[in-house]
Amino acid sequence: MTDIQVIEILFDAFSVVTTVAGPLLAAALFIGVGVSVVQTVTQVQEMTLSFVPKLAATGAILVFGGNWMIRELVTWVTALWTQIGSM
C-alpha cells in the first residue's frame, strides 16, 4: 500500500462522513441559532428550549434519512473491502 492509496482512502472516508453527518449538523445548527434568537428576543434563558427542538429535528432526520445514511456507509465500506484485494 502506497502513501497515495492511504490518502485516497482517508479522503473518501472524510467525504462520506461529511455527507452523512452534514444534514444532522446543519439542522442542529440552524435550529440552535433560531432558538437562540428567540430566547434573546424574549429573554427566556431555559436550556431545554434549545435542546428539545434540536433533539427532535435530529431524530426526524434519522428516521427519514437513516436508510440513505446507512446505504452510503455500506457502499463505502463495500468499495473499501473490494479495494483491499487489489492492494
Secondary structure, DSSP 8 states (H G I E B T S, - for coil): --HHHHHHHHHHHHHHHHHHHHHHHHHHHHHHHHHHHHHHHHT---THHHHHHHHHHHHHHHHHHHHHHHHHHHHHHHHHHHHHTT-
